[in-house]
Structures are given as C-alpha cells and as structure tokens.
Amino acid sequence: MSSPALTPPEAARWAALAGLPLPDDRHAEVAATADHIRSVVAVLRELDLGDTPPASAYRATQENAGRTREHPGPRNAGTRNANTQEVEQNDAAV
C-alpha cells in the first residue's frame, strides 16, 4: 500500500509540528527528500528476513572483536607495511 506523495505545504506543517523552522524555499526540497526516504523504507519493508534475529540478539564483546569472516582478502593481503608492524608491536605490548 503506497501513500500519496508529501506536498510542500505538508512538509512545512510537519516541520513546524516538530519545532523545526523551515524556510519557504526549502518546502519542495524537503517534501521530495521525505518521499524518497519513504520509498526506500517501503522497499526495505518488503524484504523477507526469514529467521534473522533482531540486532538486540547480538552481543559485541571483546572476545568477538578480533574475529573476521573468512575470505581471500585483497591481493596484497600478504604484504606488511609500517602501520601493520606498529599495530603488531602495540598488540604485543598489551
């Protein structure tokens, strides 16, 4: 179900209700931006996320901080530079 496009006067009214002063020359631009955002959100709502748990199900811990997905990496993954060496030295000192 799609909703009608937001008109410039409606954008001005919503901005005023939110306590945001909106100059007259910005009404059309804000309405167009709001319509774009609504269209993107509508597409996201159509995605079937299946059994994907909500973000609150994940815990960011120090234990998991260093883990990455396994992938071949960039072509120069085997090269080391001064920054890499500095990070390794700092890690070893901790």
C-alpha positions as CSV (number, residue, x, y, z in Angstrom):
1,M,0.0,0.0,0.0
2,S,1.6,3.2,-1.1
3,S,0.8,6.5,0.5
4,P,0.3,9.7,-1.5
5,A,3.3,12.0,-2.1
6,L,4.1,14.5,0.6
7,T,3.3,18.0,-0.7
8,P,5.4,21.0,0.1
9,P,2.8,22.5,2.4
10,E,2.5,19.2,4.3
11,A,6.3,19.1,4.7
12,A,6.2,22.7,6.1
13,R,3.4,21.7,8.5
14,W,5.3,18.6,9.7
15,A,8.4,20.6,10.2
16,A,6.5,23.2,12.2
17,L,4.9,20.4,14.4
18,A,8.4,19.1,15.1
19,G,9.6,22.6,16.1
20,L,11.9,22.9,13.1
21,P,11.8,26.2,11.3
22,L,11.7,25.5,7.6
23,P,12.3,28.4,5.2
24,D,9.7,28.7,2.4
25,D,12.2,27.9,-0.3
26,R,13.0,24.5,1.2
27,H,9.5,23.1,1.4
28,A,9.6,21.4,-2.0
29,E,13.1,20.0,-1.5
30,V,12.2,18.6,2.0
31,A,9.0,17.0,0.6
32,A,10.9,15.4,-2.2
33,T,13.6,14.0,0.2
34,A,10.9,12.7,2.5
35,D,9.2,10.9,-0.4
36,H,12.5,9.3,-1.4
37,I,13.1,8.1,2.2
38,R,9.6,6.7,2.3
39,S,10.1,4.8,-0.9
40,V,13.4,3.3,0.3
41,V,11.7,2.3,3.6
42,A,8.9,0.7,1.6
43,V,11.4,-1.5,-0.3
44,L,13.1,-2.5,3.0
45,R,9.8,-3.5,4.5
46,E,9.2,-5.9,1.6
47,L,12.4,-7.9,2.3
48,D,11.9,-11.3,3.7
49,L,14.4,-11.6,6.5
50,G,13.2,-15.1,7.4
51,D,14.8,-16.3,10.7
52,T,17.2,-13.4,11.0
53,P,17.3,-12.4,14.7
54,P,16.9,-8.7,15.7
55,A,20.0,-6.7,16.3
56,S,19.4,-6.9,20.1
57,A,20.2,-10.7,19.9
58,Y,23.9,-9.9,19.1
59,R,26.4,-9.0,21.8
60,A,29.5,-7.1,21.0
61,T,32.2,-8.4,23.3
62,Q,36.0,-8.1,23.4
63,E,36.1,-11.9,22.8
64,N,34.5,-11.5,19.4
65,A,36.2,-8.2,18.4
66,G,39.2,-9.7,16.6
67,R,37.2,-12.3,14.6
68,T,36.5,-11.7,10.9
69,R,34.8,-13.6,8.2
70,E,37.0,-16.0,6.2
71,H,37.7,-14.6,2.8
72,P,40.7,-14.5,0.5
73,G,41.2,-10.8,1.1
74,P,42.9,-8.3,-1.2
75,R,45.7,-9.2,-3.5
76,N,48.2,-7.5,-1.2
77,A,47.0,-9.3,1.9
78,G,50.4,-10.9,2.5
79,T,52.3,-7.6,2.4
80,R,53.2,-5.8,5.5
81,N,53.9,-2.1,5.9
82,A,55.0,0.2,8.7
83,N,51.4,0.6,10.0
84,T,50.9,-3.1,10.2
85,Q,54.2,-3.5,12.1
86,E,53.2,-0.7,14.5
87,V,49.9,-2.3,15.3
88,E,51.5,-5.7,15.9
89,Q,54.0,-4.1,18.2
90,N,51.3,-2.4,20.1
91,D,49.3,-5.6,20.4
92,A,52.3,-7.5,21.7
93,A,52.9,-4.8,24.3
94,V,49.4,-5.1,25.7
